[in-house]
Amino acid sequence: MTLTPYPEYQDSGVDWLGDIPSHWEAHKLKYVSQKIIGGSTPPKDSVYWDGNIIWVTPEDISRNDRIRKSRRTITQAGLLACSSVLVPAGSIILTSRAPVGNVALAEAELCTNQGCKTIVVDPSTFDSLYGFFLISSLKNELQSLSKGTTFYEISTSVLANVFIP
């Protein structure tokens, strides 16, 4: 398959991005998504675990780039006992530490632990599948923006300020 180039390009104003088609714009991720949120882990009490809520960790994302189920699940009480929130199918899940930059597309409602950030897509701005492939291609850039001493992590605010076409 041969792709036909666009007739005109413009400088995106973003070093890593370079030129983009002249009818495109580059915006910060926070302005084209509904929200970007982190996850959390419930206490170890058994009342919080083995429920029907999908609870995604970086390990789940390293195994699949489409998430319909997870290795561990939590109960409604577990969700209420921590700061994790349910996100809709179509959200983009990103490992934000250990390692930074693995990406999966949520194919079901789920929540995550603190090793993940979730980009809740605004469908009026961009398509989830486009976002999945775009964020996947940014792994090196996201890793370069990570900070830390014990392990590298990308913060929600840094992620929110990443420019995307």
LINLINBEL-V323862 format. One record per residue. N is the residue number from 0. RES is the residue in one small letter. SS is DSSP state (~ for helix, > for strand, _ for the rest). PHI is phi as a letter, one per 30 degrees, with the letter a starting at -180 (none if undefined). NEAR is the number of other ideal C-beta (glycine too) atoms within 12 Angstrom. Layout:
[[N;RES;SS;PHI;NEAR] [N;RES;SS;PHI;NEAR]]
//
This chain:
[[0;m;_;none;3] [1;t;_;c;4] [2;l;_;c;6] [3;t;_;d;7] [4;p;_;d;11] [5;y;_;d;14] [6;p;_;d;9] [7;e;_;b;12] [8;y;>;b;16] [9;q;>;b;19] [10;d;>;d;17] [11;s;_;d;20] [12;g;_;i;17] [13;v;_;c;23] [14;d;_;e;12] [15;w;_;d;21] [16;l;_;d;24] [17;g;_;i;16] [18;d;>;d;19] [19;i;>;b;23] [20;p;>;e;20] [21;s;_;d;15] [22;h;_;c;11] [23;w;_;c;22] [24;e;_;b;21] [25;a;_;c;24] [26;h;>;b;24] [27;k;>;d;21] [28;l;~;e;38] [29;k;~;d;24] [30;y;~;c;19] [31;v;~;c;30] [32;s;>;c;35] [33;q;>;d;25] [34;k;>;a;23] [35;i;>;b;37] [36;i;>;b;30] [37;g;>;c;32] [38;g;_;c;39] [39;s;_;a;27] [40;t;_;b;26] [41;p;_;d;30] [42;p;_;e;16] [43;k;_;d;13] [44;d;_;e;15] [45;s;~;d;13] [46;v;~;d;17] [47;y;~;c;25] [48;w;>;c;25] [49;d;>;i;18] [50;g;>;c;22] [51;n;>;c;20] [52;i;>;c;32] [53;i;>;d;36] [54;w;>;b;41] [55;v;>;c;48] [56;t;_;b;34] [57;p;~;e;32] [58;e;~;d;22] [59;d;~;d;31] [60;i;~;d;39] [61;s;~;d;21] [62;r;~;c;18] [63;n;_;b;24] [64;d;_;c;23] [65;r;>;b;23] [66;i;>;c;39] [67;r;_;c;18] [68;k;_;a;21] [69;s;_;b;34] [70;r;_;d;20] [71;r;>;b;25] [72;t;>;b;24] [73;i;>;b;37] [74;t;_;c;24] [75;q;~;e;20] [76;a;~;d;19] [77;g;~;d;31] [78;l;~;d;31] [79;l;~;d;20] [80;a;_;d;22] [81;c;_;b;28] [82;s;_;c;17] [83;s;_;d;32] [84;v;_;b;23] [85;l;_;d;27] [86;v;>;b;39] [87;p;_;d;26] [88;a;_;e;23] [89;g;_;j;30] [90;s;_;d;40] [91;i;>;c;49] [92;i;>;c;50] [93;l;>;b;50] [94;t;>;d;42] [95;s;>;c;42] [96;r;>;a;32] [97;a;_;h;24] [98;p;_;c;25] [99;v;>;d;33] [100;g;>;j;33] [101;n;>;d;35] [102;v;>;b;38] [103;a;>;b;42] [104;l;>;c;35] [105;a;>;d;38] [106;e;_;c;25] [107;a;_;a;26] [108;e;_;d;25] [109;l;>;a;40] [110;c;>;b;44] [111;t;>;b;46] [112;n;_;d;35] [113;q;_;d;27] [114;g;_;d;32] [115;c;>;b;46] [116;k;>;b;46] [117;t;>;c;45] [118;i;>;c;44] [119;v;>;d;34] [120;v;>;d;32] [121;d;_;c;23] [122;p;_;d;18] [123;s;_;d;9] [124;t;_;c;22] [125;f;_;a;28] [126;d;_;d;17] [127;s;~;e;31] [128;l;~;d;20] [129;y;~;e;21] [130;g;~;d;36] [131;f;~;e;29] [132;f;~;d;19] [133;l;~;d;31] [134;i;~;d;41] [135;s;~;e;26] [136;s;~;d;19] [137;l;_;c;32] [138;k;~;e;23] [139;n;~;d;14] [140;e;~;d;26] [141;l;~;d;35] [142;q;~;d;26] [143;s;~;d;17] [144;l;_;d;27] [145;s;_;d;28] [146;k;>;b;18] [147;g;_;l;17] [148;t;_;c;7] [149;t;_;d;8] [150;f;_;a;17] [151;y;_;d;22] [152;e;>;b;30] [153;i;_;c;37] [154;s;_;d;22] [155;t;~;d;26] [156;s;~;d;18] [157;v;~;d;26] [158;l;~;e;38] [159;a;~;d;28] [160;n;_;c;21] [161;v;_;d;39] [162;f;>;d;27] [163;i;>;b;36] [164;p;_;d;34]]
//
